Amino acid sequence: MIGTIIRIVLLGAFAVLVACAVGLVIMSGVAQSHDVVRIPVPPSTFVGGTVSTADFADAYIEPLNYSTFTNIDRVAQVAFHQGDKEVFRNQREVAYEGTRCGLNYVISYILAKDTSPQTLTVATTVRRVDKGRKGPRFLLALWKPVHRRLMPYLLDRMAILAPD
């Protein structure tokens, strides 16, 4: 009886995991169809200055063909993640910092209004707090592929729902 219940729970957990993986692949495909592409973290930005100490860094850019943001304050209002605190803001970029599960991260939203069409870039850097602990290292290894599938989709949703 107990063995059967354990098998059902494990089978259910496996089915949920497979459904989540398929969902992430579909979301990534939707973002790619809307011209979201992965780029190196822009070095002339605030988040670009944190790359040298990061264990993981990536950035995604999307052209704003049909929607626009009037300024970086509007971008900050609809940002999908704002971390624990804002650490930097200028006319082009707003950056947030946070800590979760032994990982420090910086997420930055960069609005380039001087290009045609406008572009919106989201860049992230992640650093392990305690290099000796194995937990954050394994969490980072699990987090990387999920982040690479989810972040383009979130950027795409943010661009589609641009308020202006």
C-alpha positions as CSV (number, residue, x, y, z in Angstrom):
1,M,0.0,0.0,0.0
2,I,2.7,2.5,1.0
3,G,4.8,1.5,-1.9
4,T,2.0,2.1,-4.3
5,I,1.4,5.6,-2.9
6,I,5.1,6.5,-3.2
7,R,5.1,5.3,-6.8
8,I,2.0,7.4,-7.6
9,V,3.6,10.5,-6.0
10,L,6.9,10.0,-7.8
11,L,5.1,9.4,-11.1
12,G,3.0,12.6,-10.5
13,A,6.2,14.6,-9.7
14,F,7.8,13.3,-12.9
15,A,4.8,14.3,-15.0
16,V,4.8,17.8,-13.5
17,L,8.5,18.1,-14.2
18,V,8.1,17.1,-17.8
19,A,5.2,19.5,-18.2
20,C,7.3,22.3,-16.8
21,A,10.2,21.5,-19.2
22,V,7.8,21.4,-22.2
23,G,6.4,24.8,-21.1
24,L,9.8,26.3,-20.9
25,V,10.7,25.1,-24.4
26,I,7.5,26.5,-25.8
27,M,8.0,29.9,-24.0
28,S,11.6,30.1,-25.4
29,G,10.3,29.3,-28.9
30,V,7.7,32.1,-28.7
31,A,10.3,34.6,-27.6
32,Q,12.6,33.6,-30.5
33,S,9.8,34.1,-33.0
34,H,9.5,37.7,-31.7
35,D,13.2,38.4,-32.4
36,V,14.5,38.1,-28.8
37,V,18.2,37.1,-29.1
38,R,20.9,36.4,-26.6
39,I,23.8,38.8,-26.6
40,P,26.9,39.4,-24.4
41,V,26.3,41.6,-21.4
42,P,26.9,45.2,-22.6
43,P,30.2,46.3,-21.1
44,S,29.4,50.0,-20.9
45,T,26.5,49.5,-18.5
46,F,26.3,49.2,-14.7
47,V,25.6,45.5,-14.9
48,G,28.6,45.2,-17.3
49,G,30.8,46.2,-14.4
50,T,29.6,43.3,-12.3
51,V,30.5,40.6,-15.0
52,S,34.1,40.2,-13.8
53,T,33.0,38.8,-10.4
54,A,30.0,36.9,-11.7
55,D,29.6,33.1,-11.9
56,F,26.9,33.5,-14.5
57,A,26.0,36.3,-16.8
58,D,23.7,36.7,-19.8
59,A,21.7,39.3,-21.6
60,Y,18.8,39.4,-24.1
61,I,17.7,42.1,-26.4
62,E,14.4,42.7,-28.2
63,P,13.5,45.3,-30.8
64,L,10.4,47.3,-29.8
65,N,8.8,47.3,-33.3
66,Y,5.2,48.0,-32.3
67,S,5.5,49.4,-28.8
68,T,7.6,51.9,-27.1
69,F,8.7,53.1,-23.7
70,T,8.9,56.9,-23.2
71,N,11.7,56.7,-20.6
72,I,13.5,54.4,-18.2
73,D,11.0,55.3,-15.4
74,R,8.2,53.6,-17.5
75,V,10.4,50.6,-17.9
76,A,11.0,50.4,-14.2
77,Q,7.3,50.6,-13.5
78,V,6.6,47.5,-15.6
79,A,9.8,45.6,-14.8
80,F,9.0,41.9,-14.2
81,H,11.5,41.6,-11.4
82,Q,12.8,44.3,-9.2
83,G,15.1,42.4,-6.8
84,D,15.5,43.5,-3.2
85,K,16.6,47.1,-3.9
86,E,17.4,49.5,-6.8
87,V,21.1,50.1,-7.0
88,F,21.5,52.2,-10.1
89,R,19.5,54.4,-12.5
90,N,20.3,56.8,-15.3
91,Q,18.6,57.9,-18.5
92,R,19.2,54.5,-20.2
93,E,19.4,51.9,-17.5
94,V,17.8,50.8,-14.2
95,A,19.5,48.0,-12.1
96,Y,18.2,46.0,-9.2
97,E,20.1,43.8,-6.8
98,G,19.0,40.9,-4.7
99,T,19.9,37.8,-2.8
100,R,18.1,34.4,-2.9
101,C,19.3,31.0,-1.7
102,G,22.9,31.8,-1.4
103,L,23.1,33.7,-4.8
104,N,23.6,37.4,-5.3
105,Y,22.2,38.8,-8.5
106,V,22.0,42.0,-10.4
107,I,19.2,42.5,-13.0
108,S,19.4,45.5,-15.3
109,Y,16.9,46.9,-17.8
110,I,18.5,48.9,-20.6
111,L,16.4,51.1,-23.0
112,A,18.1,52.2,-26.2
113,K,16.0,55.0,-27.7
114,D,18.7,56.1,-30.1
115,T,18.3,53.0,-32.3
116,S,15.7,52.3,-34.9
117,P,13.6,50.6,-33.7
118,Q,14.1,51.1,-30.0
119,T,15.5,48.2,-28.2
120,L,15.0,46.8,-24.7
121,T,17.8,44.7,-23.1
122,V,17.6,42.7,-19.9
123,A,21.0,41.7,-18.5
124,T,21.6,39.5,-15.4
125,T,24.7,38.6,-13.4
126,V,24.7,36.0,-10.6
127,R,27.4,35.4,-8.0
128,R,27.5,32.7,-5.4
129,V,27.8,34.2,-1.9
130,D,29.6,31.3,-0.2
131,K,32.0,29.6,-2.7
132,G,32.7,26.7,-0.3
133,R,29.1,25.5,0.0
134,K,27.8,23.0,-2.5
135,G,24.1,24.0,-2.3
136,P,24.4,27.3,-4.2
137,R,26.6,25.7,-6.8
138,F,24.0,23.0,-7.5
139,L,21.2,25.6,-7.4
140,L,23.1,27.7,-10.0
141,A,23.6,24.6,-12.2
142,L,19.9,24.0,-12.1
143,W,19.0,27.7,-12.5
144,K,21.1,28.4,-15.6
145,P,19.0,26.4,-18.2
146,V,15.7,27.5,-16.7
147,H,16.9,31.1,-16.7
148,R,18.0,30.8,-20.4
149,R,14.5,29.6,-21.4
150,L,12.4,31.9,-19.1
151,M,14.2,35.2,-19.4
152,P,13.6,35.7,-23.2
153,Y,9.9,35.0,-22.7
154,L,9.6,37.5,-19.8
155,L,11.4,40.2,-21.9
156,D,9.1,39.5,-24.8
157,R,6.0,39.8,-22.5
158,M,7.3,43.1,-21.1
159,A,7.9,44.5,-24.5
160,I,4.5,43.5,-25.8
161,L,2.8,45.0,-22.8
162,A,4.8,48.3,-23.1
163,P,2.5,51.1,-21.8
164,D,3.2,53.7,-24.4
